[in-house]
Amino acid sequence: MSHSAPTAVLQASGLCFSWPGRPLFKDLSFSIPPGVNLVRGDDGSGKSTLLALLAGDLSAQGGTLSVNGVRLDEQHDAYRHQVFWIDPQTEAHDALSAAGYLESLSHHYPRFSTQALAELVEGFALEPHLGKPMYMLSAGSKRKVWLSAAFAAGTPLTLIEKPFAALDAPSNRFLLELLRNVASHPSRAWLLADYEAPDGVPLTSVIDL
C-alpha cells in the first residue's frame, strides 16, 4: 500500500528578496507540510525576513506564495486570514490590554478558538496580566500573549519567531508540550524560526538558511 505524502500547506516558488545593498533570497523555493517545521539559521541569515515575507507583511521582489492554493498576489486578504504571524518586537498593540489584543483576533481569524485561548492563558499563567496594557508587560509575558494568540488563531499556517525566547521554565515546558501535540496534525502547519530544533519535537521539515 503506497503512503502518499501530505499535501503542502504553504508553497513558496522562486522567492527573491533584497534589502538595499544586501541580497537575501534568490529563487528560493520550498514547501511547508502539515506538522512542525523549522527554519534554522544564525543571526542575519534572514529568518525574520522570511517569516515576514510568508506572512505577507513584506513584499517579495519576485516569486509566488500560496497557502492551500490561495495565492498572496491574487487574494491578499484571503491569504492573510490563513496565516498567523506577529513580529515579537512590534509595538503596534502597546496601547491595548493583553485581553483586548487577544479578543481582537476573532475578527481576523475565522477559526479562532476561545476555548483553546482559555486553556492557553491558563497554561502560560497569563491570567494576572490580562488587564495590563501590552507596553507594561515584560518581554516574557508579551511572548506568552503572542504564543497564546498563535495557538488559538486556528490558522492553516502559523509562523513563530524564536518561540522560546524570554520564557520561564514552566512556560518553556508547556510550549514544548503544545508543539509535541501539534507535530502530527494532519492539515495545519507550524513554522518556527530559531537557531536549533526544539527538544523532543518531531519535525516534518527543516529549511537551513
Secondary structure by P-SEA (a helix, b strand, c coil): cccccccccbbbcbbbbbcccccccccccccccccbbbbcccccccaaaaaaaaaccccccccccccccccccccaaaaaaabbbbcccccccccccaaaaaaacccccccccaaaaaaaaaaaccccccccccccccaaaaaaaaaaaaaaccccbbbbccccccccaaaaaaaaaaaaaacccccbbbbbbcccccccccccccccc
